[in-house]
């Protein structure tokens, strides 16, 4: 039995509520979330491993079509079912790889038919893997998402932190403690009060003056210091005998 997480996207709350009710009648649907705008939908999709999106085409501001175009760029996009009052959009919808196109007012049998089509195309519902984990960051006063596994290291910066990938740096509003807790399960270790490192990026650990240690990294030229109290822990995490 499938256990889908479904997102309904429509700027009208009564329509979202009705669609939620219809979706919850189907045993294959485990959870229904709602979004009243494309920006809210993008956030939900990136953070909540959504399997299916029931998407209104005509909304104020950014349209459902634009969201569907964005979803095509994801590694494992959710299935898209367009829900609209306008039949003339059907051809454009299918050009965006929509699984189905449902006209309002929506009936239960039509929702179930759309879910049947999703099941036929995706017998195993999409579940994001650890490599798809994303982090919300800021660059040049603009917010974006980056893949967590592309992070080389993180450096404290007051109430913020600098996040470094191979070719870029970003700002994230978070404490180092919170970032350490979030990233620990994804192969990152705290090597200093001001630094968190991706273990897969470590290529060398070497001694510098006064018996201190530092790390060289594959994708960045700068080195990262190891604090004295973290030295034994870091060596153990990297499989290096003391």
FILODREN-632253 format. One record per atom (N, C-alpha, C): residue number from 1; chain; atom name; x negated, y, z negated; residue in three letters. Coordinates in steps of 0.001 Angstrom, whole numbers, plus 500000, padded with zeros to 6 digits. Example, Ala and Ser with C-alpha at 12.3 -4.5 7.8 and 13.67 -1.06 7.14 Angstrom:
# residues 2
    nr   kette   atom       px       py       pz   rest
     1       A      N   486810   494310   492200    ala
     1       A     CA   487700   495500   492200    ala
     1       A      C   486800   496700   492200    ala
     2       A      N   487150   497750   492920    ser
     2       A     CA   486330   498940   492860    ser
     2       A      C   487100   500030   492130    ser
END
This chain:
# residues 242
    nr   kette   atom       px       py       pz   rest
     1       A      N   499151   498801   500000    unk
     1       A     CA   500000   500000   500000    unk
     1       A      C   499120   501243   500000    unk
     2       A      N   499457   502203   500880    unk
     2       A     CA   498730   503460   500903    unk
     2       A      C   499033   504275   499658    unk
     3       A      N   498150   505187   499356    unk
     3       A     CA   498328   506085   498216    unk
     3       A      C   497834   507458   498635    unk
     4       A      N   498623   508113   499471    unk
     4       A     CA   498193   509362   500097    unk
     4       A      C   498367   510567   499188    unk
     5       A      N   497433   511501   499336    unk
     5       A     CA   497563   512824   498737    unk
     5       A      C   497937   513770   499875    unk
     6       A      N   499125   514383   499781    unk
     6       A     CA   499686   515181   500875    unk
     6       A      C   499759   516649   500461    unk
     7       A      N   499468   517531   501404    unk
     7       A     CA   499568   518970   501179    unk
     7       A      C   500617   519550   502125    unk
     8       A      N   501576   520298   501587    unk
     8       A     CA   502541   521006   502421    unk
     8       A      C   502140   522477   502473    unk
     9       A      N   502133   523042   503679    unk
     9       A     CA   501689   524428   503862    unk
     9       A      C   502801   525196   504565    unk
    10       A      N   503422   526140   503837    unk
    10       A     CA   504503   526956   504390    unk
    10       A      C   504621   528193   503515    unk
    11       A      N   504854   529345   504124    unk
    11       A     CA   504942   530575   503335    unk
    11       A      C   506289   530731   502640    unk
    12       A      N   507244   529846   502908    unk
    12       A     CA   508554   529921   502278    unk
    12       A      C   508689   528833   501206    unk
    13       A      N   508752   529224   499916    unk
    13       A     CA   508827   528237   498821    unk
    13       A      C   509979   527252   498930    unk
    14       A      N   511206   527650   499333    unk
    14       A     CA   512289   526658   499427    unk
    14       A      C   511991   525550   500440    unk
    15       A      N   511336   525908   501537    unk
    15       A     CA   510997   524894   502540    unk
    15       A      C   509952   523942   501983    unk
    16       A      N   508948   524490   501264    unk
    16       A     CA   507938   523624   500644    unk
    16       A      C   508585   522678   499635    unk
    17       A      N   509518   523205   498853    unk
    17       A     CA   510189   522381   497838    unk
    17       A      C   510995   521252   498491    unk
    18       A      N   511695   521552   499574    unk
    18       A     CA   512479   520527   500260    unk
    18       A      C   511568   519466   500863    unk
    19       A      N   510461   519898   501468    unk
    19       A     CA   509530   518947   502065    unk
    19       A      C   508873   518088   500996    unk
    20       A      N   508559   518700   499866    unk
    20       A     CA   508010   517925   498747    unk
    20       A      C   508980   516832   498323    unk
    21       A      N   510262   517204   498183    unk
    21       A     CA   511276   516235   497770    unk
    21       A      C   511343   515071   498760    unk
    22       A      N   511343   515370   500052    unk
    22       A     CA   511427   514313   501065    unk
    22       A      C   510191   513419   501033    unk
    23       A      N   509031   514012   500902    unk
    23       A     CA   507787   513231   500876    unk
    23       A      C   507739   512320   499653    unk
    24       A      N   508237   512801   498525    unk
    24       A     CA   508189   512013   497291    unk
    24       A      C   509130   510818   497326    unk
    25       A      N   509984   510740   498328    unk
    25       A     CA   510861   509575   498484    unk
    25       A      C   510122   508387   499093    unk
    26       A      N   508958   508644   499660    unk
    26       A     CA   508194   507593   500333    unk
    26       A      C   507136   507032   499379    unk
    27       A      N   507145   505716   499181    unk
    27       A     CA   506246   505073   498218    unk
    27       A      C   504780   505194   498610    unk
    28       A      N   504504   505505   499859    unk
    28       A     CA   503109   505634   500304    unk
    28       A      C   502474   506942   499844    unk
    29       A      N   503285   507882   499412    unk
    29       A     CA   502808   509199   498982    unk
    29       A      C   502594   509189   497473    unk
    30       A      N   501346   509379   497059    unk
    30       A     CA   501021   509361   495631    unk
    30       A      C   501151   510735   494991    unk
    31       A      N   500880   511783   495769    unk
    31       A     CA   500883   513136   495207    unk
    31       A      C   501186   514133   496314    unk
    32       A      N   501953   515161   495979    unk
    32       A     CA   502248   516237   496924    unk
    32       A      C   501804   517563   496311    unk
    33       A      N   500944   518279   497017    unk
    33       A     CA   500543   519620   496609    unk
    33       A      C   501138   520628   497579    unk
    34       A      N   501205   521894   497158    unk
    34       A     CA   501786   522941   497990    unk
    34       A      C   500810   524101   498150    unk
    35       A      N   500861   524743   499316    unk
    35       A     CA   500089   525958   499565    unk
    35       A      C   500971   526922   500343    unk
    36       A      N   500977   528195   499924    unk
    36       A     CA   501820   529185   500568    unk
    36       A      C   501104   530021   501606    unk
    37       A      N   499816   529739   501833    unk
    37       A     CA   499042   530484   502827    unk
    37       A      C   497939   529596   503358    unk
    38       A      N   497340   530006   504471    unk
    38       A     CA   496246   529235   505067    unk
    38       A      C   495017   529244   504160    unk
    39       A      N   494726   530385   503523    unk
    39       A     CA   493553   530443   502639    unk
    39       A      C   493714   529494   501459    unk
    40       A      N   494912   529440   500880    unk
    40       A     CA   495160   528507   499773    unk
    40       A      C   495072   527067   500257    unk
    41       A      N   495529   526820   501469    unk
    41       A     CA   495466   525470   502036    unk
    41       A      C   494022   525033   502257    unk
    42       A      N   493189   525924   502780    unk
    42       A     CA   491780   525593   503007    unk
    42       A      C   491101   525203   501701    unk
    43       A      N   491367   525957   500643    unk
    43       A     CA   490771   525664   499339    unk
    43       A      C   491230   524304   498836    unk
    44       A      N   492514   524007   498954    unk
    44       A     CA   493052   522720   498494    unk
    44       A      C   492453   521564   499281    unk
    45       A      N   492312   521730   500578    unk
    45       A     CA   491789   520650   501432    unk
    45       A      C   490330   520360   501115    unk
    46       A      N   489546   521405   500896    unk
    46       A     CA   488125   521221   500648    unk
    46       A      C   487834   520685   499250    unk
    47       A      N   488715   520957   498308    unk
    47       A     CA   488428   520586   496918    unk
    47       A      C   489193   519361   496431    unk
    48       A      N   490235   518915   497150    unk
    48       A     CA   491112   517890   496590    unk
    48       A      C   491270   516639   497428    unk
    49       A      N   490431   516446   498450    unk
    49       A     CA   490452   515201   499223    unk
    49       A      C   491852   514899   499762    unk
    50       A      N   492426   515865   500436    unk
    50       A     CA   493768   515726   501001    unk
    50       A      C   493733   514752   502177    unk
    51       A      N   494716   513845   502231    unk
    51       A     CA   494798   512861   503303    unk
    51       A      C   495649   513327   504483    unk
    52       A      N   496762   514030   504178    unk
    52       A     CA   497706   514457   505217    unk
    52       A      C   498150   515881   504919    unk
    53       A      N   498237   516699   505973    unk
    53       A     CA   498736   518069   505832    unk
    53       A      C   500001   518226   506670    unk
    54       A      N   501112   518593   506023    unk
    54       A     CA   502330   518981   506730    unk
    54       A      C   502284   520501   506846    unk
    55       A      N   502078   520991   508061    unk
    55       A     CA   501631   522369   508274    unk
    55       A      C   502615   523178   509113    unk
    56       A      N   503093   524295   508542    unk
    56       A     CA   503920   525224   509308    unk
    56       A      C   503020   525999   510268    unk
    57       A      N   503495   526221   511482    unk
    57       A     CA   502676   526912   512484    unk
    57       A      C   502741   528420   512319    unk
    58       A      N   503944   528956   512157    unk
    58       A     CA   504142   530406   512160    unk
    58       A      C   504198   530945   510736    unk
    59       A      N   503074   531567   510303    unk
    59       A     CA   502995   532158   508968    unk
    59       A      C   502353   533530   509074    unk
    60       A      N   502637   534436   508118    unk
    60       A     CA   502000   535755   508137    unk
    60       A      C   500484   535638   508058    unk
    61       A      N   499773   536499   508774    unk
    61       A     CA   498309   536458   508742    unk
    61       A      C   497774   535316   509579    unk
    62       A      N   496878   534532   508999    unk
    62       A     CA   496267   533413   509714    unk
    62       A      C   497313   532335   509981    unk
    63       A      N   497382   531838   511200    unk
    63       A     CA   498419   530878   511578    unk
    63       A      C   498028   529441   511264    unk
    64       A      N   499037   528568   511296    unk
    64       A     CA   498775   527148   511109    unk
    64       A      C   497888   526586   512204    unk
    65       A      N   498009   527112   513400    unk
    65       A     CA   497150   526671   514515    unk
    65       A      C   495680   526923   514202    unk
    66       A      N   495393   528091   513624    unk
    66       A     CA   494009   528422   513276    unk
    66       A      C   493472   527501   512187    unk
    67       A      N   494333   527148   511241    unk
    67       A     CA   493910   526192   510215    unk
    67       A      C   493607   524837   510849    unk
    68       A      N   494452   524400   511781    unk
    68       A     CA   494225   523118   512453    unk
    68       A      C   492906   523124   513216    unk
    69       A      N   492563   524251   513825    unk
    69       A     CA   491280   524363   514523    unk
    69       A      C   490126   524231   513538    unk
    70       A      N   490266   524856   512369    unk
    70       A     CA   489239   524752   511331    unk
    70       A      C   489066   523299   510875    unk
    71       A      N   490171   522592   510709    unk
    71       A     CA   490107   521215   510225    unk
    71       A      C   489377   520301   511205    unk
    72       A      N   489424   520619   512481    unk
    72       A     CA   488733   519794   513477    unk
    72       A      C   487219   519790   513269    unk
    73       A      N   486700   520793   512561    unk
    73       A     CA   485261   520888   512331    unk
    73       A      C   484793   520087   511115    unk
    74       A      N   485729   519555   510336    unk
    74       A     CA   485355   518758   509169    unk
    74       A      C   484908   517366   509598    unk
    75       A      N   484035   516770   508812    unk
    75       A     CA   483538   515433   509132    unk
    75       A      C   484668   514409   509130    unk
    76       A      N   485510   514458   508111    unk
    76       A     CA   486653   513552   508008    unk
    76       A      C   487907   514369   507721    unk
    77       A      N   488489   514984   508742    unk
    77       A     CA   489638   515865   508498    unk
    77       A      C   490881   515088   508099    unk
    78       A      N   491779   515726   507356    unk
    78       A     CA   493057   515082   507049    unk
    78       A      C   493915   515007   508307    unk
    79       A      N   494877   514080   508315    unk
    79       A     CA   495840   514015   509412    unk
    79       A      C   496741   515247   509334    unk
    80       A      N   497095   515794   510503    unk
    80       A     CA   497931   516995   510553    unk
    80       A      C   499280   516670   511171    unk
    81       A      N   500356   517036   510475    unk
    81       A     CA   501713   516957   511010    unk
    81       A      C   502261   518379   511025    unk
    82       A      N   502543   518924   512196    unk
    82       A     CA   503098   520262   512282    unk
    82       A      C   504592   520232   511970    unk
    83       A      N   505027   521234   511209    unk
    83       A     CA   506438   521386   510860    unk
    83       A      C   506835   522816   511224    unk
    84       A      N   507753   522972   512173    unk
    84       A     CA   508093   524310   512642    unk
    84       A      C   509487   524344   513242    unk
    85       A      N   510006   525549   513383    unk
    85       A     CA   511317   525730   514002    unk
    85       A      C   511215   525961   515500    unk
    86       A      N   509978   525988   516023    unk
    86       A     CA   509779   526383   517414    unk
    86       A      C   509232   525233   518249    unk
    87       A      N   510057   524668   519110    unk
    87       A     CA   509656   523526   519930    unk
    87       A      C   508605   523891   520954    unk
    88       A      N   508516   525174   521325    unk
    88       A     CA   507582   525564   522387    unk
    88       A      C   506114   525428   521988    unk
    89       A      N   505836   525227   520692    unk
    89       A     CA   504459   525060   520257    unk
    89       A      C   503967   523616   520397    unk
    90       A      N   504813   522717   520802    unk
    90       A     CA   504473   521292   520771    unk
    90       A      C   503217   520965   521562    unk
    91       A      N   503076   521498   522779    unk
    91       A     CA   501915   521174   523615    unk
    91       A      C   500624   521628   522952    unk
    92       A      N   500618   522845   522412    unk
    92       A     CA   499420   523339   521730    unk
    92       A      C   499104   522500   520501    unk
    93       A      N   500132   522038   519811    unk
    93       A     CA   499931   521225   518608    unk
    93       A      C   499198   519931   518939    unk
    94       A      N   499620   519261   519985    unk
    94       A     CA   498985   517997   520336    unk
    94       A      C   497577   518195   520877    unk
    95       A      N   497301   519368   521451    unk
    95       A     CA   495933   519675   521874    unk
    95       A      C   494988   519788   520685    unk
    96       A      N   495553   520021   519502    unk
    96       A     CA   494753   520120   518274    unk
    96       A      C   494761   518801   517500    unk
    97       A      N   495065   517712   518203    unk
    97       A     CA   495017   516366   517613    unk
    97       A      C   496013   516175   516474    unk
    98       A      N   497139   516867   516545    unk
    98       A     CA   498175   516648   515537    unk
    98       A      C   498741   515242   515688    unk
    99       A      N   499019   514594   514574    unk
    99       A     CA   499592   513248   514598    unk
    99       A      C   501057   513300   515011    unk
   100       A      N   501767   514348   514580    unk
   100       A     CA   503188   514454   514916    unk
   100       A      C   503604   515921   514844    unk
   101       A      N   504808   516176   515351    unk
   101       A     CA   505357   517520   515456    unk
   101       A      C   506824   517436   515048    unk
   102       A      N   507149   517985   513887    unk
   102       A     CA   508488   517834   513305    unk
   102       A      C   509209   519178   513333    unk
   103       A      N   510428   519176   513850    unk
   103       A     CA   511211   520403   513907    unk
   103       A      C   512061   520585   512654    unk
   104       A      N   512173   521852   512211    unk
   104       A     CA   513056   522200   511106    unk
   104       A      C   514494   522290   511623    unk
   105       A      N   515485   522010   510782    unk
   105       A     CA   515377   521492   509409    unk
   105       A      C   514946   520030   509411    unk
   106       A      N   514100   519688   508466    unk
   106       A     CA   513483   518361   508439    unk
   106       A      C   514388   517375   507703    unk
   107       A      N   514519   516189   508273    unk
   107       A     CA   515303   515112   507658    unk
   107       A      C   514368   514016   507144    unk
   108       A      N   514861   513229   506187    unk
   108       A     CA   514050   512191   505572    unk
   108       A      C   513526   511182   506602    unk
   109       A      N   514382   510744   507533    unk
   109       A     CA   513929   509737   508487    unk
   109       A      C   512828   510284   509388    unk
   110       A      N   512852   511608   509644    unk
   110       A     CA   511814   512197   510487    unk
   110       A      C   510478   512282   509742    unk
   111       A      N   510538   512570   508442    unk
   111       A     CA   509323   512571   507625    unk
   111       A      C   508730   511165   507568    unk
   112       A      N   509571   510173   507359    unk
   112       A     CA   509088   508793   507285    unk
   112       A      C   508477   508351   508616    unk
   113       A      N   509072   508800   509729    unk
   113       A     CA   508517   508466   511041    unk
   113       A      C   507125   509083   511208    unk
   114       A      N   506961   510315   510750    unk
   114       A     CA   505649   510961   510821    unk
   114       A      C   504619   510204   509987    unk
   115       A      N   505023   509762   508801    unk
   115       A     CA   504112   508989   507950    unk
   115       A      C   503782   507638   508583    unk
   116       A      N   504753   507050   509280    unk
   116       A     CA   504487   505799   509999    unk
   116       A      C   503393   506000   511049    unk
   117       A      N   503446   507141   511744    unk
   117       A     CA   502456   507428   512778    unk
   117       A      C   501077   507652   512168    unk
   118       A      N   501037   508297   511007    unk
   118       A     CA   499762   508461   510300    unk
   118       A      C   499201   507104   509913    unk
   119       A      N   500064   506241   509393    unk
   119       A     CA   499622   504913   508962    unk
   119       A      C   499097   504098   510132    unk
   120       A      N   499724   504234   511277    unk
   120       A     CA   499287   503490   512458    unk
   120       A      C   497910   503944   512931    unk
   121       A      N   497643   505233   512815    unk
   121       A     CA   496357   505772   513272    unk
   121       A      C   495269   505649   512223    unk
   122       A      N   495670   505695   510942    unk
   122       A     CA   494699   505660   509849    unk
   122       A      C   495136   504633   508814    unk
   123       A      N   494969   503361   509112    unk
   123       A     CA   495414   502334   508168    unk
   123       A      C   494730   502418   506816    unk
   124       A      N   493505   502963   506817    unk
   124       A     CA   492821   503197   505556    unk
   124       A      C   492761   504701   505341    unk
   125       A      N   493492   505227   504368    unk
   125       A     CA   493509   506677   504164    unk
   125       A      C   492134   507218   503842    unk
   126       A      N   491921   508419   504323    unk
   126       A     CA   490629   509070   504115    unk
   126       A      C   490365   509329   502635    unk
   127       A      N   489182   508933   502216    unk
   127       A     CA   488703   509298   500889    unk
   127       A      C   487310   509886   501062    unk
   128       A      N   487130   511095   500569    unk
   128       A     CA   485827   511735   500740    unk
   128       A      C   484765   510984   499963    unk
   129       A      N   483576   510906   500508    unk
   129       A     CA   482458   510267   499830    unk
   129       A      C   481647   511318   499095    unk
   130       A      N   480706   510830   498299    unk
   130       A     CA   479887   511763   497531    unk
   130       A      C   479148   512727   498435    unk
   131       A      N   478762   512261   499643    unk
   131       A     CA   478001   513130   500538    unk
   131       A      C   478857   514261   501080    unk
   132       A      N   480180   514188   500912    unk
   132       A     CA   481050   515251   501393    unk
   132       A      C   481359   516285   500307    unk
   133       A      N   480814   516101   499120    unk
   133       A     CA   481059   517052   498050    unk
   133       A      C   480586   518442   498474    unk
   134       A      N   481394   519458   498168    unk
   134       A     CA   481079   520814   498579    unk
   134       A      C   481030   521747   497390    unk
   135       A      N   480297   522850   497545    unk
   135       A     CA   480203   523865   496507    unk
   135       A      C   480561   525213   497115    unk
   136       A      N   481385   525971   496385    unk
   136       A     CA   481748   527317   496817    unk
   136       A      C   480624   528277   496432    unk
   137       A      N   480052   528960   497417    unk
   137       A     CA   478920   529860   497192    unk
   137       A      C   479201   531195   497881    unk
   138       A      N   478285   532140   497667    unk
   138       A     CA   478432   533473   498253    unk
   138       A      C   477150   533870   498956    unk
   139       A      N   477290   534495   500117    unk
   139       A     CA   476149   535011   500857    unk
   139       A      C   476579   536295   501553    unk
   140       A      N   475836   537353   501329    unk
   140       A     CA   476165   538660   501915    unk
   140       A      C   477603   539075   501599    unk
   141       A      N   477999   538862   500336    unk
   141       A     CA   479332   539232   499841    unk
   141       A      C   480466   538466   500517    unk
   142       A      N   480155   537356   501166    unk
   142       A     CA   481168   536512   501781    unk
   142       A      C   481098   535114   501174    unk
   143       A      N   482261   534541   500852    unk
   143       A     CA   482300   533212   500267    unk
   143       A      C   482360   532143   501351    unk
   144       A      N   481685   531035   501095    unk
   144       A     CA   481702   529915   502024    unk
   144       A      C   481471   528633   501235    unk
   145       A      N   481613   527491   501892    unk
   145       A     CA   481336   526204   501264    unk
   145       A      C   480109   525582   501914    unk
   146       A      N   479260   524960   501088    unk
   146       A     CA   478126   524207   501601    unk
   146       A      C   478204   522782   501062    unk
   147       A      N   477627   521840   501796    unk
   147       A     CA   477562   520464   501314    unk
   147       A      C   476574   520388   500151    unk
   148       A      N   477005   519767   499067    unk
   148       A     CA   476166   519691   497879    unk
   148       A      C   474847   518978   498158    unk
   149       A      N   474879   517951   499021    unk
   149       A     CA   473646   517199   499259    unk
   149       A      C   472634   517953   500109    unk
   150       A      N   472985   519168   500602    unk
   150       A     CA   472013   519983   501326    unk
   150       A      C   471245   520909   500392    unk
   151       A      N   471641   520954   499117    unk
   151       A     CA   470947   521812   498149    unk
   151       A      C   469589   521219   497803    unk
   152       A      N   468544   522031   497869    unk
   152       A     CA   467192   521592   497513    unk
   152       A      C   466955   521826   496014    unk
   153       A      N   467216   523053   495562    unk
   153       A     CA   467120   523332   494128    unk
   153       A      C   467953   524552   493778    unk
   154       A      N   468167   524741   492469    unk
   154       A     CA   468957   525842   491938    unk
   154       A      C   468110   526589   490928    unk
   155       A      N   468169   527928   490963    unk
   155       A     CA   467396   528751   490033    unk
   155       A      C   468311   529717   489303    unk
   156       A      N   468149   529822   487996    unk
   156       A     CA   468979   530710   487194    unk
   156       A      C   468751   532163   487578    unk
   157       A      N   469851   532934   487524    unk
   157       A     CA   469766   534366   487800    unk
   157       A      C   470808   535074   486952    unk
   158       A      N   470503   535254   485668    unk
   158       A     CA   471441   535885   484757    unk
   158       A      C   472692   535049   484605    unk
   159       A      N   473858   535673   484817    unk
   159       A     CA   475129   534952   484748    unk
   159       A      C   475436   534205   486032    unk
   160       A      N   474526   534289   487008    unk
   160       A     CA   474687   533618   488291    unk
   160       A      C   473551   532609   488474    unk
   161       A      N   473514   532007   489638    unk
   161       A     CA   472398   531129   489995    unk
   161       A      C   472157   531256   491494    unk
   162       A      N   470899   531183   491883    unk
   162       A     CA   470547   531113   493298    unk
   162       A      C   470512   529646   493716    unk
   163       A      N   471177   529324   494815    unk
   163       A     CA   471221   527968   495349    unk
   163       A      C   470439   527967   496654    unk
   164       A      N   469426   527115   496748    unk
   164       A     CA   468555   527084   497918    unk
   164       A      C   468775   525808   498727    unk
   165       A      N   469042   525979   500024    unk
   165       A     CA   469047   524871   500970    unk
   165       A      C   467781   524980   501812    unk
   166       A      N   467650   524156   502833    unk
   166       A     CA   466425   524161   503637    unk
   166       A      C   466150   525522   504248    unk
   167       A      N   467184   526173   504783    unk
   167       A     CA   466981   527411   505539    unk
   167       A      C   467693   528625   504974    unk
   168       A      N   468422   528461   503867    unk
   168       A     CA   469204   529587   503345    unk
   168       A      C   469185   529611   501825    unk
   169       A      N   469598   530738   501284    unk
   169       A     CA   469830   530853   499846    unk
   169       A      C   471196   531486   499632    unk
   170       A      N   471856   531075   498547    unk
   170       A     CA   473205   531529   498262    unk
   170       A      C   473300   531887   496779    unk
   171       A      N   474382   532564   496447    unk
   171       A     CA   474639   532933   495065    unk
   171       A      C   475883   532198   494593    unk
   172       A      N   475836   531672   493373    unk
   172       A     CA   477016   531021   492805    unk
   172       A      C   477205   531542   491386    unk
   173       A      N   478451   531889   491036    unk
   173       A     CA   478740   532404   489710    unk
   173       A      C   479008   531232   488781    unk
   174       A      N   477964   530807   488087    unk
   174       A     CA   478075   529666   487176    unk
   174       A      C   476858   529642   486277    unk
   175       A      N   477036   529111   485083    unk
   175       A     CA   475899   528931   484190    unk
   175       A      C   475094   527710   484611    unk
   176       A      N   473845   527655   484203    unk
   176       A     CA   473016   526497   484526    unk
   176       A      C   473538   525246   483823    unk
   177       A      N   474094   525416   482630    unk
   177       A     CA   474655   524268   481924    unk
   177       A      C   475809   523644   482686    unk
   178       A      N   476696   524492   483215    unk
   178       A     CA   477833   523991   483985    unk
   178       A      C   477379   523335   485276    unk
   179       A      N   476385   523924   485933    unk
   179       A     CA   475863   523347   487176    unk
   179       A      C   475143   522026   486907    unk
   180       A      N   474399   521975   485802    unk
   180       A     CA   473717   520729   485439    unk
   180       A      C   474728   519602   485246    unk
   181       A      N   475811   519884   484554    unk
   181       A     CA   476845   518866   484304    unk
   181       A      C   477517   518437   485605    unk
   182       A      N   477811   519403   486466    unk
   182       A     CA   478490   519084   487726    unk
   182       A      C   477601   518277   488658    unk
   183       A      N   476308   518606   488727    unk
   183       A     CA   475417   518008   489723    unk
   183       A      C   474730   516723   489251    unk
   184       A      N   474832   516416   487967    unk
   184       A     CA   474103   515259   487432    unk
   184       A      C   474472   513962   488129    unk
   185       A      N   475756   513794   488454    unk
   185       A     CA   476203   512545   489078    unk
   185       A      C   475853   512476   490562    unk
   186       A      N   475302   513556   491103    unk
   186       A     CA   474991   513606   492520    unk
   186       A      C   473491   513637   492792    unk
   187       A      N   472696   513226   491795    unk
   187       A     CA   471262   513077   492021    unk
   187       A      C   470432   514303   491709    unk
   188       A      N   470932   515205   490880    unk
   188       A     CA   470186   516404   490497    unk
   188       A      C   469760   516302   489036    unk
   189       A      N   468613   516902   488712    unk
   189       A     CA   468127   516891   487332    unk
   189       A      C   467677   518292   486929    unk
   190       A      N   467870   518596   485654    unk
   190       A     CA   467406   519864   485076    unk
   190       A      C   465948   519668   484688    unk
   191       A      N   465041   520428   485314    unk
   191       A     CA   463611   520259   485055    unk
   191       A      C   463042   521402   484224    unk
   192       A      N   463843   522422   484004    unk
   192       A     CA   463393   523633   483312    unk
   192       A      C   464658   524391   482928    unk
   193       A      N   464607   525251   481945    unk
   193       A     CA   465810   525993   481573    unk
   193       A      C   466347   526818   482739    unk
   194       A      N   465480   527123   483707    unk
   194       A     CA   465892   527960   484833    unk
   194       A      C   465981   527221   486156    unk
   195       A      N   465741   525888   486168    unk
   195       A     CA   465704   525181   487445    unk
   195       A      C   466402   523824   487381    unk
   196       A      N   467185   523533   488427    unk
   196       A     CA   467774   522213   488671    unk
   196       A      C   467311   521778   490050    unk
   197       A      N   466901   520505   490183    unk
   197       A     CA   466292   520028   491430    unk
   197       A      C   467029   518798   491950    unk
   198       A      N   467157   518721   493254    unk
   198       A     CA   467672   517534   493934    unk
   198       A      C   466560   516482   493942    unk
   199       A      N   466766   515364   493253    unk
   199       A     CA   465708   514352   493153    unk
   199       A      C   465247   513841   494507    unk
   200       A      N   466146   513791   495482    unk
   200       A     CA   465780   513313   496827    unk
   200       A      C   464829   514263   497532    unk
   201       A      N   464729   515487   497016    unk
   201       A     CA   463864   516486   497646    unk
   201       A      C   462447   516498   497069    unk
   202       A      N   462223   515791   495981    unk
   202       A     CA   460899   515817   495343    unk
   202       A      C   459912   514970   496142    unk
   203       A      N   458813   515578   496578    unk
   203       A     CA   457797   514822   497315    unk
   203       A      C   456508   514656   496518    unk
   204       A      N   456309   515494   495482    unk
   204       A     CA   455066   515380   494715    unk
   204       A      C   455236   516063   493365    unk
   205       A      N   454658   515461   492330    unk
   205       A     CA   454578   516082   491012    unk
   205       A      C   453098   516213   490677    unk
   206       A      N   452671   517412   490313    unk
   206       A     CA   451235   517588   490081    unk
   206       A      C   450996   518555   488927    unk
   207       A      N   449807   518409   488332    unk
   207       A     CA   449432   519223   487181    unk
   207       A      C   448825   520541   487650    unk
   208       A      N   449114   521595   486879    unk
   208       A     CA   448483   522889   487118    unk
   208       A      C   447755   523273   485836    unk
   209       A      N   447396   524509   485674    unk
   209       A     CA   446595   524924   484517    unk
   209       A      C   447346   524726   483202    unk
   210       A      N   446572   524514   482162    unk
   210       A     CA   447078   524338   480793    unk
   210       A      C   447965   523108   480639    unk
   211       A      N   447776   522121   481514    unk
   211       A     CA   448506   520875   481398    unk
   211       A      C   449963   520930   481828    unk
   212       A      N   450372   522029   482431    unk
   212       A     CA   451743   522139   482907    unk
   212       A      C   451921   521373   484219    unk
   213       A      N   453171   521030   484521    unk
   213       A     CA   453484   520288   485740    unk
   213       A      C   454413   521100   486640    unk
   214       A      N   454351   520823   487933    unk
   214       A     CA   455283   521431   488864    unk
   214       A      C   455601   520452   489985    unk
   215       A      N   456696   520732   490693    unk
   215       A     CA   457167   519858   491753    unk
   215       A      C   457006   520519   493110    unk
   216       A      N   456572   519731   494092    unk
   216       A     CA   456626   520145   495487    unk
   216       A      C   457845   519481   496121    unk
   217       A      N   458459   520196   497053    unk
   217       A     CA   459731   519755   497623    unk
   217       A      C   459613   519581   499140    unk
   218       A      N   460422   518694   499690    unk
   218       A     CA   460354   518406   501120    unk
   218       A      C   460742   519603   501979    unk
   219       A      N   461833   520257   501641    unk
   219       A     CA   462411   521247   502544    unk
   219       A      C   462212   522696   502126    unk
   220       A      N   461395   522943   501087    unk
   220       A     CA   461083   524317   500700    unk
   220       A      C   459591   524405   500407    unk
   221       A      N   458987   525545   500725    unk
   221       A     CA   457546   525706   500504    unk
   221       A      C   457220   526019   499054    unk
   222       A      N   458119   526722   498355    unk
   222       A     CA   457832   527088   496975    unk
   222       A      C   457839   525851   496059    unk
   223       A      N   457097   525932   494973    unk
   223       A     CA   457078   524859   493993    unk
   223       A      C   458008   525215   492831    unk
   224       A      N   458406   524199   492061    unk
   224       A     CA   459325   524379   490937    unk
   224       A      C   458627   523922   489661    unk
   225       A      N   458593   524754   488624    unk
   225       A     CA   457919   524375   487381    unk
   225       A      C   458726   523376   486562    unk
   226       A      N   458016   522558   485808    unk
   226       A     CA   458644   521646   484846    unk
   226       A      C   458281   522134   483448    unk
   227       A      N   459252   522309   482595    unk
   227       A     CA   458955   522758   481229    unk
   227       A      C   458288   521627   480447    unk
   228       A      N   457526   521989   479441    unk
   228       A     CA   456818   520975   478636    unk
   228       A      C   457807   519991   478009    unk
   229       A      N   458914   520492   477488    unk
   229       A     CA   459844   519587   476798    unk
   229       A      C   460614   518700   477765    unk
   230       A      N   460621   519045   479048    unk
   230       A     CA   461325   518242   480048    unk
   230       A      C   460389   517268   480775    unk
   231       A      N   459079   517364   480538    unk
   231       A     CA   458109   516606   481327    unk
   231       A      C   458359   515094   481272    unk
   232       A      N   458511   514538   480077    unk
   232       A     CA   458706   513103   479948    unk
   232       A      C   460017   512663   480605    unk
   233       A      N   461075   513455   480424    unk
   233       A     CA   462377   513152   481017    unk
   233       A      C   462290   513155   482543    unk
   234       A      N   461637   514170   483094    unk
   234       A     CA   461525   514280   484557    unk
   234       A      C   460727   513096   485117    unk
   235       A      N   459633   512752   484470    unk
   235       A     CA   458837   511606   484942    unk
   235       A      C   459676   510322   484924    unk
   236       A      N   460453   510144   483874    unk
   236       A     CA   461283   508937   483782    unk
   236       A      C   462339   508938   484879    unk
   237       A      N   462953   510088   485136    unk
   237       A     CA   463976   510174   486177    unk
   237       A      C   463396   509909   487568    unk
   238       A      N   462153   510293   487759    unk
   238       A     CA   461509   510106   489067    unk
   238       A      C   460760   508777   489164    unk
   239       A      N   460793   508001   488075    unk
   239       A     CA   460136   506700   488102    unk
   239       A      C   458640   506770   488044    unk
   240       A      N   458120   507775   487331    unk
   240       A     CA   456672   507970   487213    unk
   240       A      C   456241   507604   485807    unk
   241       A      N   455271   506730   485688    unk
   241       A     CA   454775   506318   484364    unk
   241       A      C   454040   507456   483700    unk
   242       A      N   454250   507626   482409    unk
   242       A     CA   453568   508703   481671    unk
   242       A      C   452103   508362   481459    unk
END
